[in-house]
Amino acid sequence: MKAKNDFSQTHGAAIDTTRAVVEWVSDIQLAQRYSVSRATIWRWTNGDEHPLPKPQKIGKNCTRWQLSKVIAAMEG
């Protein structure tokens, strides 16, 4: 006999909790984090001095960086 509170039996497949949460940050947030201007963030993205990863366009007027990749590039 199955337990009444077995979530996977009553609600379909069990929830996959092994996936990491991706945090997206803007140029404004990065500028605040590293105490620089927004222009500097864009220079770092396009230059060799502090190579930031390329941002991703996640909407029509929305470009963001994946925070974990920025931290790896800047601090790791």
PDB file of N, CA, C, O and CB in Angstrom:
ATOM      1  N   MET A   1       0.836  -1.180   0.000  1.00  0.00           N
ATOM      2  CA  MET A   1       0.000   0.000   0.000  1.00  0.00           C
ATOM      3  C   MET A   1       0.885   1.251   0.000  1.00  0.00           C
ATOM      4  O   MET A   1       1.862   1.316   0.746  1.00  0.00           O
ATOM      5  CB  MET A   1      -0.953  -0.006   1.218  1.00  0.00           C
ATOM      6  N   LYS A   2       0.555   2.224  -0.818  1.00  0.00           N
ATOM      7  CA  LYS A   2       1.350   3.446  -0.927  1.00  0.00           C
ATOM      8  C   LYS A   2       0.903   4.462   0.110  1.00  0.00           C
ATOM      9  O   LYS A   2      -0.268   4.530   0.484  1.00  0.00           O
ATOM     10  CB  LYS A   2       1.238   4.044  -2.339  1.00  0.00           C
ATOM     11  N   ALA A   3       1.865   5.246   0.562  1.00  0.00           N
ATOM     12  CA  ALA A   3       1.561   6.297   1.533  1.00  0.00           C
ATOM     13  C   ALA A   3       0.702   7.374   0.881  1.00  0.00           C
ATOM     14  O   ALA A   3       0.880   7.693  -0.295  1.00  0.00           O
ATOM     15  CB  ALA A   3       2.861   6.912   2.103  1.00  0.00           C
ATOM     16  N   LYS A   4      -0.213   7.922   1.638  1.00  0.00           N
ATOM     17  CA  LYS A   4      -1.107   8.958   1.109  1.00  0.00           C
ATOM     18  C   LYS A   4      -0.365  10.237   0.747  1.00  0.00           C
ATOM     19  O   LYS A   4      -0.790  10.954  -0.158  1.00  0.00           O
ATOM     20  CB  LYS A   4      -2.190   9.273   2.119  1.00  0.00           C
ATOM     21  N   ASN A   5       0.723  10.535   1.427  1.00  0.00           N
ATOM     22  CA  ASN A   5       1.426  11.805   1.239  1.00  0.00           C
ATOM     23  C   ASN A   5       2.600  11.704   0.270  1.00  0.00           C
ATOM     24  O   ASN A   5       3.462  12.584   0.269  1.00  0.00           O
ATOM     25  CB  ASN A   5       1.918  12.313   2.566  1.00  0.00           C
ATOM     26  N   ASP A   6       2.660  10.674  -0.542  1.00  0.00           N
ATOM     27  CA  ASP A   6       3.743  10.523  -1.510  1.00  0.00           C
ATOM     28  C   ASP A   6       3.530  11.527  -2.645  1.00  0.00           C
ATOM     29  O   ASP A   6       2.702  11.303  -3.528  1.00  0.00           O
ATOM     30  CB  ASP A   6       3.808   9.057  -2.060  1.00  0.00           C
ATOM     31  N   PHE A   7       4.277  12.628  -2.620  1.00  0.00           N
ATOM     32  CA  PHE A   7       4.093  13.739  -3.564  1.00  0.00           C
ATOM     33  C   PHE A   7       4.217  13.282  -5.010  1.00  0.00           C
ATOM     34  O   PHE A   7       3.419  13.684  -5.857  1.00  0.00           O
ATOM     35  CB  PHE A   7       5.107  14.840  -3.287  1.00  0.00           C
ATOM     36  N   SER A   8       5.220  12.439  -5.303  1.00  0.00           N
ATOM     37  CA  SER A   8       5.431  12.033  -6.690  1.00  0.00           C
ATOM     38  C   SER A   8       4.275  11.195  -7.217  1.00  0.00           C
ATOM     39  O   SER A   8       4.033  11.171  -8.424  1.00  0.00           O
ATOM     40  CB  SER A   8       6.728  11.256  -6.817  1.00  0.00           C
ATOM     41  N   GLN A   9       3.569  10.517  -6.347  1.00  0.00           N
ATOM     42  CA  GLN A   9       2.431   9.713  -6.776  1.00  0.00           C
ATOM     43  C   GLN A   9       1.181  10.569  -6.974  1.00  0.00           C
ATOM     44  O   GLN A   9       0.352  10.271  -7.833  1.00  0.00           O
ATOM     45  CB  GLN A   9       2.153   8.613  -5.760  1.00  0.00           C
ATOM     46  N   THR A  10       1.048  11.620  -6.188  1.00  0.00           N
ATOM     47  CA  THR A  10      -0.164  12.438  -6.260  1.00  0.00           C
ATOM     48  C   THR A  10      -0.039  13.621  -7.205  1.00  0.00           C
ATOM     49  O   THR A  10      -1.050  14.172  -7.641  1.00  0.00           O
ATOM     50  CB  THR A  10      -0.520  12.936  -4.896  1.00  0.00           C
ATOM     51  N   HIS A  11       1.189  14.021  -7.529  1.00  0.00           N
ATOM     52  CA  HIS A  11       1.390  15.218  -8.350  1.00  0.00           C
ATOM     53  C   HIS A  11       2.294  14.966  -9.555  1.00  0.00           C
ATOM     54  O   HIS A  11       2.916  15.905 -10.052  1.00  0.00           O
ATOM     55  CB  HIS A  11       1.977  16.326  -7.505  1.00  0.00           C
ATOM     56  N   GLY A  12       2.382  13.767 -10.023  1.00  0.00           N
ATOM     57  CA  GLY A  12       3.230  13.480 -11.175  1.00  0.00           C
ATOM     58  C   GLY A  12       4.671  13.271 -10.746  1.00  0.00           C
ATOM     59  O   GLY A  12       4.932  12.825  -9.629  1.00  0.00           O
ATOM     60  N   ALA A  13       5.595  13.589 -11.619  1.00  0.00           N
ATOM     61  CA  ALA A  13       7.014  13.381 -11.356  1.00  0.00           C
ATOM     62  C   ALA A  13       7.494  14.249 -10.203  1.00  0.00           C
ATOM     63  O   ALA A  13       6.973  15.338  -9.963  1.00  0.00           O
ATOM     64  CB  ALA A  13       7.834  13.674 -12.606  1.00  0.00           C
ATOM     65  N   ALA A  14       8.486  13.748  -9.503  1.00  0.00           N
ATOM     66  CA  ALA A  14       9.075  14.498  -8.396  1.00  0.00           C
ATOM     67  C   ALA A  14       9.799  15.730  -8.934  1.00  0.00           C
ATOM     68  O   ALA A  14      10.225  15.751 -10.088  1.00  0.00           O
ATOM     69  CB  ALA A  14      10.049  13.606  -7.584  1.00  0.00           C
ATOM     70  N   ILE A  15       9.933  16.730  -8.113  1.00  0.00           N
ATOM     71  CA  ILE A  15      10.604  17.975  -8.489  1.00  0.00           C
ATOM     72  C   ILE A  15      12.108  17.747  -8.489  1.00  0.00           C
ATOM     73  O   ILE A  15      12.652  17.172  -7.546  1.00  0.00           O
ATOM     74  CB  ILE A  15      10.223  19.134  -7.521  1.00  0.00           C
ATOM     75  N   ASP A  16      12.779  18.192  -9.539  1.00  0.00           N
ATOM     76  CA  ASP A  16      14.228  18.078  -9.647  1.00  0.00           C
ATOM     77  C   ASP A  16      14.858  19.248  -8.906  1.00  0.00           C
ATOM     78  O   ASP A  16      14.771  20.390  -9.358  1.00  0.00           O
ATOM     79  CB  ASP A  16      14.687  18.045 -11.138  1.00  0.00           C
ATOM     80  N   THR A  17      15.487  18.971  -7.778  1.00  0.00           N
ATOM     81  CA  THR A  17      16.103  20.029  -6.967  1.00  0.00           C
ATOM     82  C   THR A  17      17.603  20.107  -7.177  1.00  0.00           C
ATOM     83  O   THR A  17      18.281  20.812  -6.429  1.00  0.00           O
ATOM     84  CB  THR A  17      15.808  19.802  -5.497  1.00  0.00           C
ATOM     85  N   THR A  18      18.151  19.409  -8.168  1.00  0.00           N
ATOM     86  CA  THR A  18      19.592  19.398  -8.385  1.00  0.00           C
ATOM     87  C   THR A  18      20.075  20.522  -9.288  1.00  0.00           C
ATOM     88  O   THR A  18      21.281  20.741  -9.398  1.00  0.00           O
ATOM     89  CB  THR A  18      20.001  18.087  -8.967  1.00  0.00           C
ATOM     90  N   ARG A  19      19.182  21.227  -9.923  1.00  0.00           N
ATOM     91  CA  ARG A  19      19.586  22.311 -10.826  1.00  0.00           C
ATOM     92  C   ARG A  19      19.943  23.562 -10.034  1.00  0.00           C
ATOM     93  O   ARG A  19      19.279  23.916  -9.060  1.00  0.00           O
ATOM     94  CB  ARG A  19      18.463  22.625 -11.836  1.00  0.00           C
ATOM     95  N   ALA A  20      21.002  24.215 -10.473  1.00  0.00           N
ATOM     96  CA  ALA A  20      21.434  25.441  -9.815  1.00  0.00           C
ATOM     97  C   ALA A  20      20.580  26.619 -10.280  1.00  0.00           C
ATOM     98  O   ALA A  20      20.101  26.649 -11.413  1.00  0.00           O
ATOM     99  CB  ALA A  20      22.924  25.712 -10.096  1.00  0.00           C
ATOM    100  N   VAL A  21      20.404  27.566  -9.403  1.00  0.00           N
ATOM    101  CA  VAL A  21      19.682  28.787  -9.746  1.00  0.00           C
ATOM    102  C   VAL A  21      20.663  29.745 -10.411  1.00  0.00           C
ATOM    103  O   VAL A  21      21.756  29.978  -9.895  1.00  0.00           O
ATOM    104  CB  VAL A  21      19.024  29.439  -8.480  1.00  0.00           C
ATOM    105  N   VAL A  22      20.281  30.290 -11.539  1.00  0.00           N
ATOM    106  CA  VAL A  22      21.131  31.235 -12.261  1.00  0.00           C
ATOM    107  C   VAL A  22      20.695  32.638 -11.879  1.00  0.00           C
ATOM    108  O   VAL A  22      19.523  32.995 -12.004  1.00  0.00           O
ATOM    109  CB  VAL A  22      21.050  31.019 -13.812  1.00  0.00           C
ATOM    110  N   GLU A  23      21.659  33.434 -11.410  1.00  0.00           N
ATOM    111  CA  GLU A  23      21.361  34.821 -11.049  1.00  0.00           C
ATOM    112  C   GLU A  23      21.905  35.733 -12.142  1.00  0.00           C
ATOM    113  O   GLU A  23      23.089  35.683 -12.474  1.00  0.00           O
ATOM    114  CB  GLU A  23      21.973  35.191  -9.656  1.00  0.00           C
ATOM    115  N   TRP A  24      21.036  36.560 -12.692  1.00  0.00           N
ATOM    116  CA  TRP A  24      21.399  37.503 -13.739  1.00  0.00           C
ATOM    117  C   TRP A  24      21.550  38.890 -13.131  1.00  0.00           C
ATOM    118  O   TRP A  24      20.753  39.287 -12.280  1.00  0.00           O
ATOM    119  CB  TRP A  24      20.342  37.509 -14.872  1.00  0.00           C
ATOM    120  N   VAL A  25      22.583  39.639 -13.568  1.00  0.00           N
ATOM    121  CA  VAL A  25      22.819  40.983 -13.041  1.00  0.00           C
ATOM    122  C   VAL A  25      22.993  41.971 -14.191  1.00  0.00           C
ATOM    123  O   VAL A  25      23.449  41.617 -15.278  1.00  0.00           O
ATOM    124  CB  VAL A  25      24.063  41.000 -12.119  1.00  0.00           C
ATOM    125  N   SER A  26      22.620  43.208 -13.922  1.00  0.00           N
ATOM    126  CA  SER A  26      22.705  44.273 -14.928  1.00  0.00           C
ATOM    127  C   SER A  26      24.050  44.982 -14.843  1.00  0.00           C
ATOM    128  O   SER A  26      24.837  44.742 -13.927  1.00  0.00           O
ATOM    129  CB  SER A  26      21.557  45.287 -14.746  1.00  0.00           C
ATOM    130  N   ASP A  27      24.301  45.858 -15.810  1.00  0.00           N
ATOM    131  CA  ASP A  27      25.519  46.667 -15.775  1.00  0.00           C
ATOM    132  C   ASP A  27      25.521  47.582 -14.553  1.00  0.00           C
ATOM    133  O   ASP A  27      26.578  47.854 -13.983  1.00  0.00           O
ATOM    134  CB  ASP A  27      25.653  47.499 -17.063  1.00  0.00           C
ATOM    135  N   ILE A  28      24.358  48.052 -14.156  1.00  0.00           N
ATOM    136  CA  ILE A  28      24.254  48.905 -12.963  1.00  0.00           C
ATOM    137  C   ILE A  28      24.670  48.125 -11.717  1.00  0.00           C
ATOM    138  O   ILE A  28      25.427  48.628 -10.886  1.00  0.00           O
ATOM    139  CB  ILE A  28      22.808  49.446 -12.800  1.00  0.00           C
ATOM    140  N   GLN A  29      24.176  46.905 -11.593  1.00  0.00           N
ATOM    141  CA  GLN A  29      24.518  46.083 -10.431  1.00  0.00           C
ATOM    142  C   GLN A  29      26.002  45.734 -10.410  1.00  0.00           C
ATOM    143  O   GLN A  29      26.623  45.732  -9.347  1.00  0.00           O
ATOM    144  CB  GLN A  29      23.683  44.805 -10.423  1.00  0.00           C
ATOM    145  N   LEU A  30      26.572  45.439 -11.569  1.00  0.00           N
ATOM    146  CA  LEU A  30      28.003  45.134 -11.627  1.00  0.00           C
ATOM    147  C   LEU A  30      28.839  46.363 -11.293  1.00  0.00           C
ATOM    148  O   LEU A  30      29.846  46.264 -10.592  1.00  0.00           O
ATOM    149  CB  LEU A  30      28.383  44.602 -13.016  1.00  0.00           C
ATOM    150  N   ALA A  31      28.419  47.518 -11.793  1.00  0.00           N
ATOM    151  CA  ALA A  31      29.140  48.758 -11.490  1.00  0.00           C
ATOM    152  C   ALA A  31      29.143  49.017  -9.989  1.00  0.00           C
ATOM    153  O   ALA A  31      30.164  49.420  -9.431  1.00  0.00           O
ATOM    154  CB  ALA A  31      28.508  49.953 -12.236  1.00  0.00           C
ATOM    155  N   GLN A  32      28.022  48.791  -9.338  1.00  0.00           N
ATOM    156  CA  GLN A  32      27.954  48.967  -7.885  1.00  0.00           C
ATOM    157  C   GLN A  32      28.824  47.938  -7.173  1.00  0.00           C
ATOM    158  O   GLN A  32      29.522  48.272  -6.215  1.00  0.00           O
ATOM    159  CB  GLN A  32      26.501  48.860  -7.397  1.00  0.00           C
ATOM    160  N   ARG A  33      28.787  46.706  -7.625  1.00  0.00           N
ATOM    161  CA  ARG A  33      29.554  45.626  -6.988  1.00  0.00           C
ATOM    162  C   ARG A  33      31.058  45.910  -7.021  1.00  0.00           C
ATOM    163  O   ARG A  33      31.761  45.659  -6.043  1.00  0.00           O
ATOM    164  CB  ARG A  33      29.260  44.285  -7.681  1.00  0.00           C
ATOM    165  N   TYR A  34      31.550  46.438  -8.155  1.00  0.00           N
ATOM    166  CA  TYR A  34      32.983  46.661  -8.322  1.00  0.00           C
ATOM    167  C   TYR A  34      33.383  48.129  -8.195  1.00  0.00           C
ATOM    168  O   TYR A  34      34.529  48.483  -8.473  1.00  0.00           O
ATOM    169  CB  TYR A  34      33.421  46.139  -9.658  1.00  0.00           C
ATOM    170  N   SER A  35      32.455  48.983  -7.780  1.00  0.00           N
ATOM    171  CA  SER A  35      32.720  50.413  -7.546  1.00  0.00           C
ATOM    172  C   SER A  35      33.331  51.098  -8.763  1.00  0.00           C
ATOM    173  O   SER A  35      34.331  51.809  -8.660  1.00  0.00           O
ATOM    174  CB  SER A  35      33.648  50.584  -6.352  1.00  0.00           C
ATOM    175  N   VAL A  36      32.715  50.871  -9.907  1.00  0.00           N
ATOM    176  CA  VAL A  36      33.153  51.498 -11.153  1.00  0.00           C
ATOM    177  C   VAL A  36      31.917  52.034 -11.876  1.00  0.00           C
ATOM    178  O   VAL A  36      30.789  51.843 -11.424  1.00  0.00           O
ATOM    179  CB  VAL A  36      33.945  50.482 -12.058  1.00  0.00           C
ATOM    180  N   SER A  37      32.146  52.702 -12.996  1.00  0.00           N
ATOM    181  CA  SER A  37      31.021  53.225 -13.780  1.00  0.00           C
ATOM    182  C   SER A  37      30.457  52.139 -14.700  1.00  0.00           C
ATOM    183  O   SER A  37      31.081  51.103 -14.928  1.00  0.00           O
ATOM    184  CB  SER A  37      31.464  54.453 -14.613  1.00  0.00           C
ATOM    185  N   ARG A  38      29.275  52.407 -15.211  1.00  0.00           N
ATOM    186  CA  ARG A  38      28.673  51.486 -16.181  1.00  0.00           C
ATOM    187  C   ARG A  38      29.539  51.401 -17.440  1.00  0.00           C
ATOM    188  O   ARG A  38      29.670  50.334 -18.041  1.00  0.00           O
ATOM    189  CB  ARG A  38      27.236  51.940 -16.547  1.00  0.00           C
ATOM    190  N   ALA A  39      30.126  52.529 -17.830  1.00  0.00           N
ATOM    191  CA  ALA A  39      30.992  52.534 -19.015  1.00  0.00           C
ATOM    192  C   ALA A  39      32.186  51.601 -18.821  1.00  0.00           C
ATOM    193  O   ALA A  39      32.608  50.920 -19.756  1.00  0.00           O
ATOM    194  CB  ALA A  39      31.483  53.963 -19.319  1.00  0.00           C
ATOM    195  N   THR A  40      32.723  51.574 -17.606  1.00  0.00           N
ATOM    196  CA  THR A  40      33.842  50.681 -17.311  1.00  0.00           C
ATOM    197  C   THR A  40      33.426  49.221 -17.441  1.00  0.00           C
ATOM    198  O   THR A  40      34.188  48.402 -17.955  1.00  0.00           O
ATOM    199  CB  THR A  40      34.385  50.951 -15.904  1.00  0.00           C
ATOM    200  N   ILE A  41      32.236  48.894 -16.984  1.00  0.00           N
ATOM    201  CA  ILE A  41      31.740  47.519 -17.127  1.00  0.00           C
ATOM    202  C   ILE A  41      31.727  47.124 -18.598  1.00  0.00           C
ATOM    203  O   ILE A  41      32.142  46.021 -18.951  1.00  0.00           O
ATOM    204  CB  ILE A  41      30.319  47.375 -16.517  1.00  0.00           C
ATOM    205  N   TRP A  42      31.254  48.020 -19.451  1.00  0.00           N
ATOM    206  CA  TRP A  42      31.212  47.710 -20.885  1.00  0.00           C
ATOM    207  C   TRP A  42      32.613  47.643 -21.487  1.00  0.00           C
ATOM    208  O   TRP A  42      32.858  46.833 -22.381  1.00  0.00           O
ATOM    209  CB  TRP A  42      30.378  48.754 -21.628  1.00  0.00           C
ATOM    210  N   ARG A  43      33.536  48.483 -21.011  1.00  0.00           N
ATOM    211  CA  ARG A  43      34.933  48.397 -21.480  1.00  0.00           C
ATOM    212  C   ARG A  43      35.529  47.057 -21.083  1.00  0.00           C
ATOM    213  O   ARG A  43      36.211  46.415 -21.882  1.00  0.00           O
ATOM    214  CB  ARG A  43      35.789  49.559 -20.899  1.00  0.00           C
ATOM    215  N   TRP A  44      35.274  46.635 -19.853  1.00  0.00           N
ATOM    216  CA  TRP A  44      35.781  45.345 -19.377  1.00  0.00           C
ATOM    217  C   TRP A  44      35.180  44.188 -20.170  1.00  0.00           C
ATOM    218  O   TRP A  44      35.831  43.162 -20.367  1.00  0.00           O
ATOM    219  CB  TRP A  44      35.476  45.170 -17.885  1.00  0.00           C
ATOM    220  N   THR A  45      33.967  44.350 -20.614  1.00  0.00           N
ATOM    221  CA  THR A  45      33.315  43.301 -21.403  1.00  0.00           C
ATOM    222  C   THR A  45      33.966  43.178 -22.772  1.00  0.00           C
ATOM    223  O   THR A  45      34.102  42.078 -23.308  1.00  0.00           O
ATOM    224  CB  THR A  45      31.813  43.590 -21.555  1.00  0.00           C
ATOM    225  N   ASN A  46      34.366  44.311 -23.333  1.00  0.00           N
ATOM    226  CA  ASN A  46      34.909  44.319 -24.691  1.00  0.00           C
ATOM    227  C   ASN A  46      36.424  44.391 -24.742  1.00  0.00           C
ATOM    228  O   ASN A  46      36.995  44.438 -25.831  1.00  0.00           O
ATOM    229  CB  ASN A  46      34.341  45.467 -25.451  1.00  0.00           C
ATOM    230  N   GLY A  47      37.090  44.400 -23.596  1.00  0.00           N
ATOM    231  CA  GLY A  47      38.531  44.568 -23.593  1.00  0.00           C
ATOM    232  C   GLY A  47      39.273  43.415 -22.953  1.00  0.00           C
ATOM    233  O   GLY A  47      38.677  42.421 -22.539  1.00  0.00           O
ATOM    234  N   ASP A  48      40.582  43.565 -22.879  1.00  0.00           N
ATOM    235  CA  ASP A  48      41.440  42.524 -22.326  1.00  0.00           C
ATOM    236  C   ASP A  48      41.900  42.818 -20.903  1.00  0.00           C
ATOM    237  O   ASP A  48      42.399  41.924 -20.220  1.00  0.00           O
ATOM    238  CB  ASP A  48      42.637  42.336 -23.207  1.00  0.00           C
ATOM    239  N   GLU A  49      41.739  44.067 -20.444  1.00  0.00           N
ATOM    240  CA  GLU A  49      42.230  44.452 -19.122  1.00  0.00           C
ATOM    241  C   GLU A  49      41.572  43.623 -18.018  1.00  0.00           C
ATOM    242  O   GLU A  49      42.268  43.018 -17.202  1.00  0.00           O
ATOM    243  CB  GLU A  49      41.978  45.941 -18.880  1.00  0.00           C
ATOM    244  N   HIS A  50      40.288  43.592 -17.986  1.00  0.00           N
ATOM    245  CA  HIS A  50      39.509  42.790 -17.039  1.00  0.00           C
ATOM    246  C   HIS A  50      38.452  42.059 -17.849  1.00  0.00           C
ATOM    247  O   HIS A  50      37.321  42.531 -17.964  1.00  0.00           O
ATOM    248  CB  HIS A  50      38.856  43.681 -15.902  1.00  0.00           C
ATOM    249  N   PRO A  51      38.800  40.934 -18.400  1.00  0.00           N
ATOM    250  CA  PRO A  51      37.861  40.290 -19.329  1.00  0.00           C
ATOM    251  C   PRO A  51      36.616  39.732 -18.640  1.00  0.00           C
ATOM    252  O   PRO A  51      36.651  38.675 -18.011  1.00  0.00           O
ATOM    253  CB  PRO A  51      38.560  39.176 -20.068  1.00  0.00           C
ATOM    254  N   LEU A  52      35.531  40.466 -18.775  1.00  0.00           N
ATOM    255  CA  LEU A  52      34.243  39.963 -18.305  1.00  0.00           C
ATOM    256  C   LEU A  52      33.668  39.059 -19.384  1.00  0.00           C
ATOM    257  O   LEU A  52      33.966  39.240 -20.565  1.00  0.00           O
ATOM    258  CB  LEU A  52      33.259  41.133 -17.965  1.00  0.00           C
ATOM    259  N   PRO A  53      32.857  38.098 -19.000  1.00  0.00           N
ATOM    260  CA  PRO A  53      32.185  37.291 -20.021  1.00  0.00           C
ATOM    261  C   PRO A  53      31.213  38.162 -20.815  1.00  0.00           C
ATOM    262  O   PRO A  53      30.760  39.201 -20.333  1.00  0.00           O
ATOM    263  CB  PRO A  53      31.437  36.095 -19.373  1.00  0.00           C
ATOM    264  N   LYS A  54      30.908  37.742 -21.999  1.00  0.00           N
ATOM    265  CA  LYS A  54      29.939  38.478 -22.813  1.00  0.00           C
ATOM    266  C   LYS A  54      28.565  38.382 -22.154  1.00  0.00           C
ATOM    267  O   LYS A  54      28.173  37.314 -21.684  1.00  0.00           O
ATOM    268  CB  LYS A  54      29.894  37.924 -24.274  1.00  0.00           C
ATOM    269  N   PRO A  55      27.839  39.490 -22.121  1.00  0.00           N
ATOM    270  CA  PRO A  55      26.487  39.436 -21.554  1.00  0.00           C
ATOM    271  C   PRO A  55      25.541  38.730 -22.516  1.00  0.00           C
ATOM    272  O   PRO A  55      25.850  38.530 -23.691  1.00  0.00           O
ATOM    273  CB  PRO A  55      25.967  40.858 -21.239  1.00  0.00           C
ATOM    274  N   GLN A  56      24.397  38.364 -21.992  1.00  0.00           N
ATOM    275  CA  GLN A  56      23.377  37.731 -22.826  1.00  0.00           C
ATOM    276  C   GLN A  56      22.163  38.630 -22.927  1.00  0.00           C
ATOM    277  O   GLN A  56      21.738  39.238 -21.944  1.00  0.00           O
ATOM    278  CB  GLN A  56      22.981  36.355 -22.262  1.00  0.00           C
ATOM    279  N   LYS A  57      21.622  38.705 -24.098  1.00  0.00           N
ATOM    280  CA  LYS A  57      20.399  39.479 -24.324  1.00  0.00           C
ATOM    281  C   LYS A  57      19.236  38.568 -23.950  1.00  0.00           C
ATOM    282  O   LYS A  57      18.979  37.570 -24.623  1.00  0.00           O
ATOM    283  CB  LYS A  57      20.284  39.991 -25.828  1.00  0.00           C
ATOM    284  N   ILE A  58      18.539  38.915 -22.876  1.00  0.00           N
ATOM    285  CA  ILE A  58      17.447  38.057 -22.416  1.00  0.00           C
ATOM    286  C   ILE A  58      16.078  38.672 -22.687  1.00  0.00           C
ATOM    287  O   ILE A  58      15.050  38.146 -22.260  1.00  0.00           O
ATOM    288  CB  ILE A  58      17.596  37.778 -20.932  1.00  0.00           C
ATOM    289  N   GLY A  59      16.082  39.779 -23.395  1.00  0.00           N
ATOM    290  CA  GLY A  59      14.841  40.446 -23.790  1.00  0.00           C
ATOM    291  C   GLY A  59      15.166  41.516 -24.805  1.00  0.00           C
ATOM    292  O   GLY A  59      16.334  41.756 -25.111  1.00  0.00           O
ATOM    293  N   LYS A  60      14.138  42.160 -25.329  1.00  0.00           N
ATOM    294  CA  LYS A  60      14.338  43.178 -26.361  1.00  0.00           C
ATOM    295  C   LYS A  60      15.281  44.281 -25.894  1.00  0.00           C
ATOM    296  O   LYS A  60      16.191  44.665 -26.628  1.00  0.00           O
ATOM    297  CB  LYS A  60      13.001  43.781 -26.770  1.00  0.00           C
ATOM    298  N   ASN A  61      15.080  44.785 -24.706  1.00  0.00           N
ATOM    299  CA  ASN A  61      15.916  45.851 -24.147  1.00  0.00           C
ATOM    300  C   ASN A  61      16.541  45.426 -22.829  1.00  0.00           C
ATOM    301  O   ASN A  61      16.650  46.228 -21.902  1.00  0.00           O
ATOM    302  CB  ASN A  61      15.095  47.125 -23.946  1.00  0.00           C
ATOM    303  N   CYS A  62      16.950  44.175 -22.746  1.00  0.00           N
ATOM    304  CA  CYS A  62      17.435  43.647 -21.474  1.00  0.00           C
ATOM    305  C   CYS A  62      18.675  42.782 -21.707  1.00  0.00           C
ATOM    306  O   CYS A  62      18.583  41.688 -22.264  1.00  0.00           O
ATOM    307  CB  CYS A  62      16.327  42.829 -20.762  1.00  0.00           C
ATOM    308  N   THR A  63      19.823  43.279 -21.280  1.00  0.00           N
ATOM    309  CA  THR A  63      21.082  42.558 -21.390  1.00  0.00           C
ATOM    310  C   THR A  63      21.601  42.306 -19.987  1.00  0.00           C
ATOM    311  O   THR A  63      21.652  43.222 -19.167  1.00  0.00           O
ATOM    312  CB  THR A  63      22.122  43.348 -22.243  1.00  0.00           C
ATOM    313  N   ARG A  64      21.985  41.077 -19.709  1.00  0.00           N
ATOM    314  CA  ARG A  64      22.422  40.714 -18.361  1.00  0.00           C
ATOM    315  C   ARG A  64      23.622  39.781 -18.421  1.00  0.00           C
ATOM    316  O   ARG A  64      23.851  39.084 -19.410  1.00  0.00           O
ATOM    317  CB  ARG A  64      21.275  40.055 -17.578  1.00  0.00           C
ATOM    318  N   TRP A  65      24.384  39.790 -17.321  1.00  0.00           N
ATOM    319  CA  TRP A  65      25.501  38.885 -17.133  1.00  0.00           C
ATOM    320  C   TRP A  65      25.102  37.813 -16.133  1.00  0.00           C
ATOM    321  O   TRP A  65      24.326  38.064 -15.211  1.00  0.00           O
ATOM    322  CB  TRP A  65      26.760  39.645 -16.657  1.00  0.00           C
ATOM    323  N   GLN A  66      25.639  36.619 -16.325  1.00  0.00           N
ATOM    324  CA  GLN A  66      25.426  35.553 -15.355  1.00  0.00           C
ATOM    325  C   GLN A  66      26.425  35.781 -14.221  1.00  0.00           C
ATOM    326  O   GLN A  66      27.636  35.739 -14.437  1.00  0.00           O
ATOM    327  CB  GLN A  66      25.598  34.120 -16.008  1.00  0.00           C
ATOM    328  N   LEU A  67      25.916  36.020 -13.018  1.00  0.00           N
ATOM    329  CA  LEU A  67      26.761  36.420 -11.896  1.00  0.00           C
ATOM    330  C   LEU A  67      27.861  35.409 -11.607  1.00  0.00           C
ATOM    331  O   LEU A  67      28.995  35.810 -11.343  1.00  0.00           O
ATOM    332  CB  LEU A  67      25.917  36.617 -10.661  1.00  0.00           C
ATOM    333  N   SER A  68      27.574  34.135 -11.646  1.00  0.00           N
ATOM    334  CA  SER A  68      28.598  33.130 -11.336  1.00  0.00           C
ATOM    335  C   SER A  68      29.769  33.205 -12.314  1.00  0.00           C
ATOM    336  O   SER A  68      30.915  32.991 -11.917  1.00  0.00           O
ATOM    337  CB  SER A  68      27.986  31.723 -11.362  1.00  0.00           C
ATOM    338  N   LYS A  69      29.499  33.505 -13.584  1.00  0.00           N
ATOM    339  CA  LYS A  69      30.570  33.629 -14.574  1.00  0.00           C
ATOM    340  C   LYS A  69      31.381  34.902 -14.360  1.00  0.00           C
ATOM    341  O   LYS A  69      32.596  34.908 -14.558  1.00  0.00           O
ATOM    342  CB  LYS A  69      29.989  33.612 -15.989  1.00  0.00           C
ATOM    343  N   VAL A  70      30.716  35.973 -13.958  1.00  0.00           N
ATOM    344  CA  VAL A  70      31.418  37.227 -13.662  1.00  0.00           C
ATOM    345  C   VAL A  70      32.353  37.026 -12.478  1.00  0.00           C
ATOM    346  O   VAL A  70      33.514  37.432 -12.521  1.00  0.00           O
ATOM    347  CB  VAL A  70      30.411  38.373 -13.370  1.00  0.00           C
ATOM    348  N   ILE A  71      31.851  36.407 -11.431  1.00  0.00           N
ATOM    349  CA  ILE A  71      32.669  36.170 -10.238  1.00  0.00           C
ATOM    350  C   ILE A  71      33.871  35.305 -10.591  1.00  0.00           C
ATOM    351  O   ILE A  71      34.982  35.579 -10.136  1.00  0.00           O
ATOM    352  CB  ILE A  71      31.834  35.499  -9.123  1.00  0.00           C
ATOM    353  N   ALA A  72      33.670  34.276 -11.388  1.00  0.00           N
ATOM    354  CA  ALA A  72      34.782  33.413 -11.798  1.00  0.00           C
ATOM    355  C   ALA A  72      35.833  34.194 -12.580  1.00  0.00           C
ATOM    356  O   ALA A  72      37.031  33.983 -12.391  1.00  0.00           O
ATOM    357  CB  ALA A  72      34.266  32.244 -12.643  1.00  0.00           C
ATOM    358  N   ALA A  73      35.393  35.090 -13.452  1.00  0.00           N
ATOM    359  CA  ALA A  73      36.324  35.872 -14.266  1.00  0.00           C
ATOM    360  C   ALA A  73      37.043  36.944 -13.460  1.00  0.00           C
ATOM    361  O   ALA A  73      38.231  37.185 -13.671  1.00  0.00           O
ATOM    362  CB  ALA A  73      35.588  36.514 -15.419  1.00  0.00           C
ATOM    363  N   MET A  74      36.342  37.583 -12.549  1.00  0.00           N
ATOM    364  CA  MET A  74      36.896  38.722 -11.824  1.00  0.00           C
ATOM    365  C   MET A  74      37.610  38.336 -10.530  1.00  0.00           C
ATOM    366  O   MET A  74      38.600  38.963 -10.153  1.00  0.00           O
ATOM    367  CB  MET A  74      35.804  39.692 -11.513  1.00  0.00           C
ATOM    368  N   GLU A  75      37.117  37.326  -9.867  1.00  0.00           N
ATOM    369  CA  GLU A  75      37.627  37.021  -8.534  1.00  0.00           C
ATOM    370  C   GLU A  75      38.259  35.640  -8.440  1.00  0.00           C
ATOM    371  O   GLU A  75      38.846  35.289  -7.417  1.00  0.00           O
ATOM    372  CB  GLU A  75      36.518  37.131  -7.529  1.00  0.00           C
ATOM    373  N   GLY A  76      38.142  34.875  -9.485  1.00  0.00           N
ATOM    374  CA  GLY A  76      38.579  33.493  -9.377  1.00  0.00           C
ATOM    375  C   GLY A  76      39.781  33.193 -10.150  1.00  0.00           C
ATOM    376  O   GLY A  76      40.252  32.055 -10.142  1.00  0.00           O
TER     377      GLY A  76
END
